[in-house]
Amino acid sequence: VYCPTVLDVRSLICINFTRAGEYSYADCPPIWGTEGAAKVRLFCESNGTWRTHSNSHKLSVETQECFPNDTEDTSHLYVYIAGASVSLVLLSISLIIFHVFRQLRCDRITVHKNLFISFLLNTLCWLIMYRFVSIGEVPHRNPVWCQVFHVVAHYFVLTNFAWMFCEGLYLHFILVRALRTGKVLIKCLIACGWGLPFVIVISYAFARGVDKDRIANCWNSEDIMMNILSVPIYVTTAVNTCLLINIIWLLLTKLRQIPDASQSRMAAKAVLILVPLFGLQFLLLPVRPKFETIYFKIYQHFMSLMTSLQGAMLSCIFCFFNGEVRSLLRRKWQEQWIMSDKRRKNTGNTSSTFIDGYSMVDTTRDLTSHKSKTVFDHANKSEMLELQTSNQVFIPLVDNNGDLSRGHEV
C-alpha cells in the first residue's frame, strides 16, 4: 500500500509517493531560509493516506528542521535589526527638526521629508517582517494578514526607490534650470513618489492573488510575478546611475567658474552624498554569490548593513551635518538658555520683599515687557531669514569653502 504523490500548495512542497507506515522526505523551501540538508517530512498512514491535522484535515507536514536555531545563519538579521533601529531614531529626529523650524520649510526640504518618511515606513515594515512574519510557522500557515502585510511592505520598498529617483530628478532640474521649482514640481514628485508605486503594487497583488497556486508562504516564495516589483526597481537604479553621472558632470562644469575652489575635493564630496541618496551603494555587490559559501555570508552582512544604515546616513548628511540646521539648533539653544536665565532672575525679583515702599512686581512687569520685545524682535528676524531663504535654491552638495554641510547656492 502506498500514499500518492501530493503537492502541499501552502508551502509548495512536493511529497513523493511512499510506502504505508513510512515517512516521505522533501527539501525545505528556500524562502524559509534553509537549503541543503534540511528536510520536511510527512507520514504515510497504514491505510495509504497521508497524515493530516485532526482539526483542519490539512496535511501534517513536519517542518521543524526548516527553522534552524543556529545563530550564525541568522546573524545578518541581527545586523539589519541593529542598523535599522539606529536609522529609525535618526530619521524620526530629523523629521521633527524639519517640521519644527519654519526656516526649513522649502521645496528642497519637502523632498527630503518625503524621502525620510519612505525610509522610516520601509524600515519599520521590514523590522516587523523579520521579527513576526518571516519566522516560525507563520509562512507555513499563510494567514490572510500575512499576505496583506507582504503587499504593504513591498509598497514601501517601491516608494523608497521612487523617492530616491525623485531626489535625483529634483537636483537635475535645479542644475539644468529646465524647470522652475515650485508647487507644480513638488506635486508631480509627490504623485511619482507615492502614487506610481501604489499602481504597481496593486497590479502585482491582483496578478498574484487571482492564482491560488501563487499565494503560499505569505507570498514570499520566488515567483515570476515578483518581476512586476523588481523591474521598476532596476529601472530606477539605472536611471539614478545616469542622473549621478550627469549631475557630477554639471557640477564640475559649474565648479570651473569658482577659481579658488578645489574641484576634485568638492566633486568627491558630491559623490559621497549622491551615492547613498540614489541608493547606488548596492551596485558594489550586484551579483548574489552561491549559497553556503563564505562569499554568500559576506554578501548577506554587507547588504544588511547597507540597507539598514542608508536612512541613518542620509539623515546625518542632510540634517545633522547640514550647516543651516546646526545654525538653527544652536540659535534655538541660546534662546532657550537666555529665556530660562531671565525666568530665574524674574523669580528671584518677585520673591523679594518691598523696598522703599515699591513692590518688585513693577520690575517684573518691566522684565516681562523687555522679554516680549526680545521675542518680537527675534520673530521679525526669523521671518526676514525665512523670506531670504525662500528666494534661494540650494543644492545640498558642497559650498565655496568645500564644506560638506552647506548647500551650493544657484
PAGUGU-341699 format. One record per residue (C-alpha): residue number from 0; residue in one letter; chain; x, y, z. Coordinates in steps of 0.25 Angstrom, whole numbers, plus 2048, in hexadecimal, padded with zeros to 3 digits. Example, Ala and Ser with C-alpha at 12.3 -4.5 7.8 and 13.67 -1.06 7.14 Angstrom:
<recs>
    nr   rest   kette    xx    yy    zz
     0      A       A   831   7EE   81F
     1      S       A   837   7FC   81D
</recs>
This chain:
<recs>
    nr   rest   kette    xx    yy    zz
     0      V       A   800   800   800
     1      Y       A   805   80E   7FC
     2      C       A   802   81C   7FE
     3      P       A   801   824   7F1
     4      T       A   80A   830   7ED
     5      V       A   804   83D   7F2
     6      L       A   807   84C   7F2
     7      D       A   805   854   7FE
     8      V       A   800   861   7F8
     9      R       A   802   869   805
    10      S       A   811   866   805
    11      L       A   814   862   7F7
    12      I       A   81A   855   7FC
    13      C       A   818   849   7F3
    14      I       A   817   83C   7FA
    15      N       A   81B   82F   7F2
    16      F       A   813   822   7F3
    17      T       A   817   81A   7FF
    18      R       A   814   80C   805
    19      A       A   80A   80B   810
    20      G       A   810   80D   81E
    21      E       A   81C   815   81A
    22      Y       A   820   824   819
    23      S       A   822   82B   80C
    24      Y       A   82D   836   80C
    25      A       A   82E   843   803
    26      D       A   837   84F   803
    27      C       A   833   85B   80B
    28      P       A   82E   867   802
    29      P       A   83A   871   800
    30      I       A   831   87C   804
    31      W       A   831   876   813
    32      G       A   840   87A   813
    33      T       A   846   86C   813
    34      E       A   84C   864   807
    35      G       A   853   857   806
    36      A       A   851   84C   811
    37      A       A   845   852   818
    38      K       A   839   84A   815
    39      V       A   82A   849   817
    40      R       A   823   83C   819
    41      L       A   815   836   818
    42      F       A   810   829   81E
    43      C       A   808   81F   815
    44      E       A   7FD   818   81D
    45      S       A   7FB   809   81C
    46      N       A   7EE   80B   814
    47      G       A   7F6   812   809
    48      T       A   7F2   821   80D
    49      W       A   7FB   82C   811
    50      R       A   7FB   830   820
    51      T       A   7F2   83D   822
    52      H       A   7EF   846   82D
    53      S       A   7E3   842   835
    54      N       A   7DD   84F   836
    55      S       A   7DF   854   828
    56      H       A   7E1   848   81F
    57      K       A   7ED   84E   819
    58      L       A   7FA   847   816
    59      S       A   802   846   823
    60      V       A   810   849   81D
    61      E       A   81B   849   828
    62      T       A   823   856   825
    63      Q       A   82C   857   832
    64      E       A   839   855   82A
    65      C       A   835   861   821
    66      F       A   836   86B   82D
    67      P       A   845   86A   832
    68      N       A   849   870   83F
    69      D       A   858   872   83A
    70      T       A   85B   880   83E
    71      E       A   866   880   833
    72      D       A   85C   87E   828
    73      T       A   853   88A   82D
    74      S       A   85E   893   831
    75      H       A   85C   89C   825
    76      L       A   84D   89E   82B
    77      Y       A   853   8A4   838
    78      V       A   85C   8AD   830
    79      Y       A   850   8B2   828
    80      I       A   847   8B4   835
    81      A       A   853   8BC   83C
    82      G       A   855   8C5   830
    83      A       A   846   8C7   82D
    84      S       A   844   8CB   83B
    85      V       A   84E   8D6   83A
    86      S       A   848   8DB   82D
    87      L       A   83A   8DB   833
    88      V       A   83F   8E4   83F
    89      L       A   847   8EE   836
    90      L       A   83C   8EF   82B
    91      S       A   832   8F2   836
    92      I       A   83B   8FD   83C
    93      S       A   83D   903   82E
    94      L       A   82F   903   82A
    95      I       A   82C   90A   838
    96      I       A   836   915   835
    97      F       A   831   917   827
    98      H       A   823   919   82C
    99      V       A   826   922   838
   100      F       A   82F   92C   831
   101      R       A   827   935   827
   102      Q       A   834   93A   821
   103      L       A   836   92C   81B
   104      R       A   828   92B   814
   105      C       A   82D   92C   806
   106      D       A   82B   923   7F9
   107      R       A   839   91D   7FC
   108      I       A   835   918   80A
   109      T       A   828   914   805
   110      V       A   82E   90A   7FC
   111      H       A   838   905   807
   112      K       A   82C   904   811
   113      N       A   824   8FA   807
   114      L       A   831   8F2   805
   115      F       A   833   8F1   814
   116      I       A   825   8ED   816
   117      S       A   826   8E2   80C
   118      F       A   833   8DD   812
   119      L       A   82C   8DD   820
   120      L       A   820   8D5   81C
   121      N       A   828   8CC   813
   122      T       A   832   8C9   81F
   123      L       A   826   8C7   829
   124      C       A   81F   8BD   820
   125      W       A   82B   8B4   81E
   126      L       A   82E   8B4   82C
   127      I       A   820   8AF   82F
   128      M       A   822   8A5   823
   129      Y       A   82F   89F   829
   130      R       A   82A   89F   837
   131      F       A   81C   89A   836
   132      V       A   819   896   827
   133      S       A   824   88E   821
   134      I       A   828   885   82D
   135      G       A   822   879   833
   136      E       A   816   872   82C
   137      V       A   80F   87F   828
   138      P       A   813   87E   819
   139      H       A   80E   86F   81A
   140      R       A   800   873   820
   141      N       A   7FF   87E   816
   142      P       A   7F5   887   81C
   143      V       A   7EE   892   815
   144      W       A   7F4   89D   81D
   145      C       A   802   898   81A
   146      Q       A   7FF   899   80B
   147      V       A   7FA   8A7   80C
   148      F       A   806   8AB   814
   149      H       A   80F   8A5   809
   150      V       A   808   8AF   7FF
   151      V       A   809   8BB   809
   152      A       A   818   8B8   80B
   153      H       A   81B   8B8   7FD
   154      Y       A   813   8C4   7FA
   155      F       A   81C   8CC   803
   156      V       A   828   8C5   7FD
   157      L       A   823   8CB   7EF
   158      T       A   820   8D9   7F6
   159      N       A   82F   8D9   7FB
   160      F       A   835   8D7   7EE
   161      A       A   82B   8E1   7E7
   162      W       A   82F   8EC   7F1
   163      M       A   83D   8E9   7EE
   164      F       A   83A   8EB   7E0
   165      C       A   832   8F8   7E3
   166      E       A   83E   8FD   7EB
   167      G       A   847   8FB   7DE
   168      L       A   83D   901   7D5
   169      Y       A   83B   90E   7DE
   170      L       A   84A   910   7DF
   171      H       A   84B   90E   7D0
   172      F       A   840   919   7CD
   173      I       A   847   923   7D6
   174      L       A   855   921   7CF
   175      V       A   850   922   7C1
   176      R       A   845   92C   7C4
   177      A       A   83C   924   7BB
   178      L       A   830   927   7C5
   179      R       A   82D   931   7CF
   180      T       A   82C   92B   7DD
   181      G       A   81F   92D   7E4
   182      K       A   811   927   7E7
   183      V       A   80F   921   7D9
   184      L       A   81D   919   7DA
   185      I       A   81A   915   7E8
   186      K       A   80C   910   7E5
   187      C       A   812   908   7D9
   188      L       A   81D   902   7E2
   189      I       A   812   8FE   7ED
   190      A       A   80A   8F7   7E2
   191      C       A   816   8F0   7DD
   192      G       A   81B   8EC   7EB
   193      W       A   80E   8E7   7F1
   194      G       A   804   8E5   7E6
   195      L       A   80C   8DD   7DC
   196      P       A   811   8D3   7E6
   197      F       A   803   8D1   7EA
   198      V       A   7FE   8CE   7DC
   199      I       A   80A   8C4   7DA
   200      V       A   807   8BD   7E7
   201      I       A   7F8   8BC   7E5
   202      S       A   7FB   8B6   7D7
   203      Y       A   805   8AC   7DE
   204      A       A   7FA   8A8   7E9
   205      F       A   7EF   8A6   7DE
   206      A       A   7F8   89D   7D5
   207      R       A   7FD   894   7E0
   208      G       A   7F1   894   7E9
   209      V       A   7E8   88E   7DE
   210      D       A   7F1   882   7DC
   211      K       A   7EF   879   7E9
   212      D       A   7FC   871   7E6
   213      R       A   804   87E   7E8
   214      I       A   7FF   883   7F5
   215      A       A   806   879   7FE
   216      N       A   810   87D   809
   217      C       A   80B   88B   80B
   218      W       A   80F   88D   7FC
   219      N       A   81D   88D   800
   220      S       A   821   882   7F6
   221      E       A   829   885   7EA
   222      D       A   81F   887   7DF
   223      I       A   81F   88D   7D1
   224      M       A   815   897   7D6
   225      M       A   820   89D   7DE
   226      N       A   825   8A3   7D1
   227      I       A   819   8AD   7D2
   228      L       A   820   8B3   7DE
   229      S       A   82F   8B0   7DA
   230      V       A   82F   8B6   7CC
   231      P       A   82B   8C5   7D1
   232      I       A   836   8C4   7DC
   233      Y       A   840   8C0   7D1
   234      V       A   83B   8CB   7C8
   235      T       A   83C   8D6   7D3
   236      T       A   84A   8D1   7D7
   237      A       A   84F   8D2   7C9
   238      V       A   849   8E0   7C7
   239      N       A   84F   8E5   7D4
   240      T       A   85C   8E0   7CF
   241      C       A   85B   8E8   7C3
   242      L       A   856   8F4   7CB
   243      L       A   862   8F3   7D4
   244      I       A   86C   8F3   7C8
   245      N       A   864   8FF   7C2
   246      I       A   863   907   7D0
   247      I       A   872   905   7D2
   248      W       A   876   90A   7C4
   249      L       A   86D   916   7C6
   250      L       A   872   919   7D4
   251      L       A   881   918   7CF
   252      T       A   87D   922   7C4
   253      K       A   877   92C   7CE
   254      L       A   883   92A   7D7
   255      R       A   88D   92E   7CC
   256      Q       A   887   93C   7CE
   257      I       A   88C   93D   7DC
   258      P       A   89B   93F   7DB
   259      D       A   89F   93D   7E9
   260      A       A   897   930   7EB
   261      S       A   89D   922   7EC
   262      Q       A   895   91C   7E1
   263      S       A   899   90D   7E4
   264      R       A   896   90E   7F3
   265      M       A   889   915   7F0
   266      A       A   885   90A   7E6
   267      A       A   889   8FF   7EF
   268      K       A   880   904   7FA
   269      A       A   875   905   7F0
   270      V       A   877   8F7   7EC
   271      L       A   877   8F2   7FB
   272      I       A   86A   8FA   7FD
   273      L       A   863   8F5   7F0
   274      V       A   866   8E6   7F1
   275      P       A   85E   8E3   7FD
   276      L       A   854   8EE   7F9
   277      F       A   851   8E6   7EC
   278      G       A   853   8D8   7F2
   279      L       A   85F   8D5   7E9
   280      Q       A   867   8CE   7F4
   281      F       A   860   8C1   7F1
   282      L       A   868   8C1   7E4
   283      L       A   875   8BE   7EB
   284      L       A   870   8AF   7EC
   285      P       A   866   8AE   7E1
   286      V       A   866   89E   7E0
   287      R       A   862   895   7EB
   288      P       A   86C   88A   7EE
   289      K       A   869   87C   7EF
   290      F       A   862   877   7FB
   291      E       A   86A   871   807
   292      T       A   877   878   803
   293      I       A   880   882   80B
   294      Y       A   87D   88C   800
   295      F       A   86E   88A   802
   296      K       A   86F   88D   811
   297      I       A   878   89A   80D
   298      Y       A   86D   89E   803
   299      Q       A   862   89C   80E
   300      H       A   869   8A4   818
   301      F       A   86D   8AF   80F
   302      M       A   85F   8B0   809
   303      S       A   858   8B0   817
   304      L       A   862   8BB   81B
   305      M       A   860   8C4   80F
   306      T       A   851   8C2   80F
   307      S       A   84F   8C5   81D
   308      L       A   858   8D1   81F
   309      Q       A   854   8D8   812
   310      G       A   84A   8E0   819
   311      A       A   854   8E4   824
   312      M       A   85E   8E8   81A
   313      L       A   854   8F1   813
   314      S       A   84F   8F7   820
   315      C       A   85D   8FB   824
   316      I       A   861   901   817
   317      F       A   854   909   814
   318      C       A   851   90D   823
   319      F       A   85B   90B   82E
   320      F       A   867   90F   825
   321      N       A   860   91A   81E
   322      G       A   865   928   822
   323      E       A   858   92E   821
   324      V       A   851   924   82A
   325      R       A   85C   925   834
   326      S       A   85C   934   834
   327      L       A   84D   934   837
   328      L       A   84F   92A   842
   329      R       A   85A   932   848
   330      R       A   851   93F   848
   331      K       A   845   937   84E
   332      W       A   84E   932   859
   333      Q       A   854   940   85C
   334      E       A   845   946   85C
   335      Q       A   841   93B   866
   336      W       A   84D   93E   86F
   337      I       A   84A   94D   86F
   338      M       A   83B   94B   872
   339      S       A   83E   941   87D
   340      D       A   848   94B   883
   341      K       A   83E   956   882
   342      R       A   834   94E   889
   343      R       A   83D   94B   894
   344      K       A   840   959   896
   345      N       A   831   95C   895
   346      T       A   82E   952   8A0
   347      G       A   839   958   8A9
   348      N       A   833   966   8A8
   349      T       A   825   962   8AA
   350      S       A   829   95B   8B7
   351      S       A   830   967   8BD
   352      T       A   829   970   8C7
   353      F       A   825   97E   8C5
   354      I       A   830   988   8C4
   355      D       A   82E   997   8C7
   356      G       A   81F   995   8C6
   357      Y       A   81F   990   8B8
   358      S       A   81B   981   8B4
   359      M       A   825   97A   8AC
   360      V       A   819   976   8A3
   361      D       A   81B   983   89B
   362      T       A   829   97D   898
   363      T       A   823   970   894
   364      R       A   81A   978   88A
   365      D       A   826   97F   884
   366      L       A   82D   972   882
   367      T       A   821   96C   87C
   368      S       A   820   977   873
   369      H       A   82E   976   86F
   370      K       A   82D   967   86D
   371      S       A   821   969   864
   372      K       A   829   973   85C
   373      T       A   834   969   85A
   374      V       A   82B   95E   855
   375      F       A   824   968   84C
   376      D       A   832   96D   846
   377      H       A   836   95E   844
   378      A       A   829   95B   83D
   379      N       A   82C   966   834
   380      K       A   83A   961   831
   381      S       A   835   953   82F
   382      E       A   82B   958   825
   383      M       A   835   960   81D
   384      L       A   83E   954   81D
   385      E       A   833   94B   818
   386      L       A   830   955   80D
   387      Q       A   83E   956   809
   388      T       A   83F   946   809
   389      S       A   833   944   801
   390      N       A   839   94D   7F6
   391      Q       A   845   944   7F4
   392      V       A   847   936   7EF
   393      F       A   851   92D   7F6
   394      I       A   857   921   7F0
   395      P       A   85B   918   7FC
   396      L       A   869   915   7F7
   397      V       A   875   91E   7FB
   398      D       A   877   92D   7FD
   399      N       A   882   936   7F8
   400      N       A   88A   932   805
   401      G       A   889   924   802
   402      D       A   880   922   80E
   403      L       A   878   915   80D
   404      S       A   86D   91A   816
   405      R       A   868   926   80D
   406      G       A   862   926   800
   407      H       A   867   92E   7F4
   408      E       A   85E   93A   7F0
   409      V       A   85A   93B   7E2
</recs>
